């Protein structure tokens, strides 16, 4: 009777879950990214199912956790079909196991050598595309560690390497689920909010499906924030450095910690632990020492993780490769496309190199302004400022691949803002650029890009100026 009543109670969520599984299976094994109609149909169907799952089963966290695992498990044997970056991941990992530094040799230079040092080199080279093949690796060391693990366990099988990489990303997602729920509980926010990230079709497809390691980066980031909130700032610094060593993005957040170590809670803790006659300036000095120690720990651990690859040639190659994303590449941008058009009108040329530098300065000034906006901040305020710092970074970027939004979406779970959630729904429109498998973005339909950003900026403006923001998602 209990089982029958339970089945009757959850028959609609179960029906939705089964439909989602069918959609995910089709997405994983029967879709080409140039088939825009099927891509959009499946994605809309998954989003409708996702919405109703959260609406009708949001308090059954065990069911939602089970579904999060099952949806990801469907992709286990699938070769990513929306991104070819995984070919470069496998290449880098096998190069490291062969004793070759991937930061010092481009795939093209290796292919021009007489002896190929890794298995399936030609397939990997052809799969990654010309853009990746002609540039040095820009993936930080913990990313490279994951690639090396895949090479260690599946050094002669592309599918085997894909499975290993996928298992690592799925494990990271469930780490994010664990620490995300704990942090939500500490912040007195509903725990089911984390499923706006974990069950989001965008996250499942881009991370577990397409093997983007933003999932590992945000796992270390949310673990770090949880420990920071708990007062364990030393270990938080180590994990923050690990996050940087997967993707460099968390470097953007470092200035925002200045006010955190002078927040009122810290003073209250100190007053409970020491003589209350200690002057406020002394308390602030103690906090400043913690801030310096936090920054020092982050820097030291980051340098330690990069040290196995260090050489001046590495520094040159790595910095040049990272700079390309600001000065040469363009895809799915917003404010940059407007500035580019203005540049065409004024000079007749694409002024990406100039615009990229100007926008980088504007991002820096914006983040520093956020850091100075409130001299004292708690964890909620810190996460909110991180959210807007990264949103500003994306708005000014020349290249915004869909998976970049994973960090923004996770941070939004701990705030009252939904524009990242809406963005994760419409960002799939950017794949309409891939009509012939081009990586360059030259086939982008600017009208479609405009629709994407009109929706995103519309929701953002509404939330900032016209909606009284209340705590939590409804």
HELIX and SHEET records of a PDB file:
HELIX    1   1 UNK A    2  UNK A    9  1                                   8    
HELIX    2   2 UNK A   11  UNK A   29  1                                  19    
HELIX    3   3 UNK A   36  UNK A   57  1                                  22    
HELIX    4   4 UNK A   61  UNK A   73  1                                  13    
HELIX    5   5 UNK A   85  UNK A   97  1                                  13    
HELIX    6   6 UNK A  107  UNK A  111  1                                   5    
HELIX    7   7 UNK A  121  UNK A  133  1                                  13    
HELIX    8   8 UNK A  141  UNK A  153  1                                  13    
HELIX    9   9 UNK A  158  UNK A  186  1                                  29    
HELIX   10  10 UNK A  191  UNK A  194  5                                   4    
HELIX   11  11 UNK A  195  UNK A  198  1                                   4    
HELIX   12  12 UNK A  201  UNK A  203  1                                   3    
HELIX   13  13 UNK A  204  UNK A  209  3                                   6    
HELIX   14  14 UNK A  214  UNK A  229  1                                  16    
HELIX   15  15 UNK A  233  UNK A  244  1                                  12    
HELIX   16  16 UNK A  248  UNK A  257  5                                  10    
HELIX   17  17 UNK A  260  UNK A  262  5                                   3    
HELIX   18  18 UNK A  264  UNK A  273  1                                  10    
HELIX   19  19 UNK A  280  UNK A  306  1                                  27    
HELIX   20  20 UNK A  307  UNK A  309  5                                   3    
HELIX   21  21 UNK A  312  UNK A  327  1                                  16    
HELIX   22  22 UNK A  335  UNK A  347  1                                  13    
HELIX   23  23 UNK A  352  UNK A  373  1                                  22    
HELIX   24  24 UNK A  379  UNK A  396  1                                  18    
HELIX   25  25 UNK A  402  UNK A  404  5                                   3    
HELIX   26  26 UNK A  405  UNK A  412  1                                   8    
HELIX   27  27 UNK A  419  UNK A  426  1                                   8    
HELIX   28  28 UNK A  427  UNK A  433  5                                   7    
HELIX   29  29 UNK A  446  UNK A  461  1                                  16    
HELIX   30  30 UNK A  462  UNK A  466  3                                   5    
END                                                                             
